[in-house]
Amino acid sequence: MNFFKKIINSLNQMSSHIFSFNAHNSELSFLLPNDEKIDFTLDKFDVKTRHDPYAIDAYTFNNPDIYFEYIHLDPVCSWNGLARGYFVSLLQKTIKEELELQERFEFGHYEFSTYKTSKNSYIHLICIWEVNKEVFLIDKKGVLYQNFINLLDSHYKYEFTDKKIYELDTEISLVKQNSLNQYFNASGE
């Protein structure tokens, strides 16, 4: 009986979206490893569609609290390296500061990283991945980052309460830069 339950749960997880954004309701939804869904409502946002021949769907989202890029690649396409590494490298290049990793946690399809900039401010990055999908989310206040990790690990202690969070005021888009940097392309090209 347990065997069939595991198969059904696996199939359910494969068909459920780990991350979704509903612009109509201004809501971000996340599926936790225990199949619980959590929602975050956001106000005053700007969404820009990004275009690339290798992406089925791509957009950037910006508001005072968070910034993220959503990338859904065509099934015949693949990354030419580690997607998070490309994003962090583009982030460093865009803000013109070195980044030093302070902490990293991984829970299922979620990876939480905090970086210290060369000017002693901090950037919280949440990476989310599914098959052919990547989300790179920068929490500009630290609230989503802290609350999300606490849902996944009740023993987590947030160490950045008195630290300066980097004030991101620019857009970072791997899709927009893909034609120049070849982050992803059709497999075999």
C-alpha positions in Angstrom: 0.0 0.0 0.0 2.8 2.4 0.8 4.4 1.7 -2.5 1.3 2.9 -4.4 0.9 5.9 -2.2 4.5 7.0 -3.0 3.8 6.6 -6.7 0.6 8.7 -6.5 2.4 11.4 -4.4 5.3 11.5 -7.0 2.8 11.9 -9.9 0.9 14.6 -8.0 4.2 16.5 -7.4 5.2 16.2 -11.0 1.8 17.7 -12.1 1.7 20.5 -9.4 3.5 23.7 -10.1 6.2 24.4 -7.5 5.9 28.2 -8.1 3.1 30.2 -9.7 2.3 33.9 -10.1 -1.3 35.1 -10.6 -1.1 38.7 -11.8 -4.9 39.0 -11.6 -4.9 38.3 -7.8 -1.4 39.8 -7.2 -0.4 36.5 -5.6 2.7 34.3 -5.5 2.1 30.7 -4.7 4.7 28.1 -3.6 4.3 24.4 -3.1 6.2 23.2 -0.1 7.9 19.7 0.0 5.1 18.5 2.3 2.5 19.4 -0.5 1.2 22.4 1.5 0.7 25.5 -0.6 1.5 29.0 0.7 0.5 32.3 -0.9 2.0 35.7 -0.7 0.1 38.8 -1.9 2.0 41.7 -3.4 1.0 45.2 -4.3 2.1 47.7 -6.9 4.1 45.6 -9.3 5.5 45.9 -12.8 5.7 42.8 -15.0 7.7 42.7 -18.2 7.5 39.9 -20.7 10.8 38.8 -22.0 11.3 37.2 -25.4 13.8 34.6 -26.6 13.4 31.9 -29.3 14.4 29.3 -26.7 11.9 30.3 -24.0 8.2 29.3 -24.0 7.4 31.9 -21.3 9.6 34.4 -19.6 9.0 37.6 -17.6 10.5 39.8 -14.9 8.5 41.0 -11.9 9.4 44.1 -9.8 7.9 45.8 -6.8 9.3 47.4 -3.7 9.6 44.1 -1.8 10.9 41.6 -4.4 12.3 41.2 -7.9 12.2 38.0 -9.8 12.8 36.5 -13.3 10.7 33.5 -14.4 12.1 31.4 -17.3 10.3 28.5 -18.9 12.5 26.9 -21.6 11.4 25.0 -24.6 11.7 21.2 -23.8 14.4 20.9 -26.6 16.5 23.5 -24.9 19.0 23.4 -22.0 21.2 25.6 -19.9 24.9 25.8 -21.0 26.0 25.8 -17.3 24.5 26.3 -13.8 21.5 28.6 -14.1 22.0 30.1 -10.6 25.7 30.7 -11.4 24.7 32.6 -14.5 22.2 34.7 -12.5 24.7 35.5 -9.7 27.4 36.4 -12.3 25.0 38.8 -14.1 23.9 40.3 -10.8 27.5 41.0 -9.9 28.1 42.6 -13.3 24.9 44.6 -13.1 25.4 46.1 -9.6 29.2 46.3 -10.1 30.0 44.7 -6.8 31.6 41.4 -5.7 29.4 39.0 -3.9 30.5 36.7 -1.1 28.2 33.8 -0.1 27.1 34.0 3.6 24.6 31.2 3.8 22.9 28.6 1.6 20.1 26.2 2.3 18.4 23.8 0.0 14.9 22.3 0.5 13.5 20.2 -2.4 13.1 22.5 -5.4 14.1 25.7 -3.4 17.6 27.1 -2.7 18.0 30.0 -0.4 21.3 32.0 -0.6 22.5 35.2 1.1 25.3 37.2 -0.4 27.4 40.0 1.2 28.3 42.8 -1.3 31.7 44.5 -1.3 30.0 47.5 0.2 28.7 45.5 3.2 25.0 45.1 2.3 23.2 41.8 1.8 21.2 40.2 -1.0 18.8 37.4 -0.4 18.3 35.1 -3.4 15.7 32.4 -3.7 16.2 30.0 -6.6 13.3 27.7 -7.6 13.5 25.0 -10.3 11.2 22.6 -12.0 11.6 20.7 -15.3 12.6 23.4 -17.8 11.7 26.2 -15.4 13.8 28.5 -13.3 12.8 31.4 -11.0 15.4 33.7 -9.5 13.9 35.8 -6.8 15.6 38.6 -4.9 14.0 39.6 -1.6 14.6 43.3 -1.2 13.5 43.4 2.4 14.3 39.9 3.7 10.8 39.2 4.9 9.8 36.5 2.4 13.2 34.9 2.7 13.1 34.7 6.4 9.4 33.6 6.6 9.8 31.0 3.9 12.8 29.3 5.4 11.1 29.3 8.8 8.2 27.4 7.2 10.7 24.8 6.0 13.0 24.7 9.0 11.6 25.8 12.4 15.1 25.9 13.8 16.4 28.5 11.3 17.8 31.6 13.0 17.7 34.7 10.7 21.1 36.5 11.2 20.5 39.6 9.1 18.0 41.6 11.1 20.4 44.4 11.9 22.2 44.2 8.5 21.7 46.5 5.6 19.8 44.9 2.7 21.0 45.9 -0.7 18.6 48.3 -2.4 18.2 46.8 -5.9 17.0 49.4 -8.3 17.8 47.8 -11.6 16.6 44.9 -13.6 18.5 41.7 -14.1 17.4 39.4 -16.9 19.2 36.3 -18.2 16.6 36.1 -21.0 17.3 39.7 -22.1 21.1 39.0 -22.1 20.9 35.4 -23.6 21.5 36.4 -27.2 24.8 38.0 -26.1 25.9 35.5 -23.5 24.4 32.2 -24.6 23.1 31.1 -21.2 20.8 28.6 -22.8 20.0 27.2 -26.3 18.6 24.3 -28.2 20.2 21.0 -27.1 23.0 20.0 -29.4 23.7 23.5 -30.8 
